[in-house]
Amino acid sequence: MLELKDLNVHYGAIHALKGISLTVQDGELVSLIGANGAGKTTTLHTISGLLTATSGEVLLDGQDLQKAPPHTIIRMGLAHVPEGRHVFASMTVEENLRMGAYIVKEQKQIAASLERVYGHFPRLKERRRQLAGTLSGGEQQMLATGRALMTDPKIVLMDEPSMGLSPILVKEIFSIIQTLHESGITILLVEQNAKMALAVSDRAYVLETGTIAMEGPASALAADDRVRKAYLGA
């Protein structure tokens, strides 16, 4: 479904991504783990059209996303849950969700998407008239994720969903991610909490200073001594 081929990205003179290649197949949950500054968020921003690669390809079902503006990429079936959630604080939960469906014209389709999202996140339905800025961090993460699902995307990019959350809420968010995956949603997950990410993923890539250092089944990487020492606190 999603394929990156020899992707290079620069910030001026800084070579942020150095020829990385990765794939995400239909129905997979693939994690991209690594330390701060490794290039994880840069990778997602390049996929979703917020950054332009110096060279290489980003393909979704064979179509080159580098030639499309971000709003067209959404129409092609890609959704992005940004780092830090970025909900519209002065709008209600339901208004936030409807913003996620701004490219959808049919009201029946929007209504069906709302019910589907509320099925995944019953707490959002309970709080649908509440201002998003008054939600807890975990609830805001649910809202940001639900907003991304409003277009019924082919693949969802998730950037650091556990950031700033308590250990109890981290477990809840990863339980939700696993449930979404089991429902058939394809996910590319960027996460610093390598232990949790590997526990729910099919496959994973380890990104170090802009290059893919390791890749393979998530269970194999979780058992690898190099990964355990560098990222799992072993």
ABEGO torsion letter per residue (X at the ends): XBBBBGBBBBBEABBABBGBBBBBBBGBBBBBBEBBGAGAAAAAAAAAGABBBABEBBBBGGBBAAABBAAAAAAAGBBBBBBGGGBBAABBAAAAAAAAAAABABAAAAAAAAAAAAAABAAAAAAAABBAAABBAAAAAAAAAAAAAAAGBABBBBBGAABGBBAAAAAAAAAAAAAAAAAGBBBBBBBABAAAAAAABABBBBBBGGBBABBEBAAAAAABAAAAAAAAGX
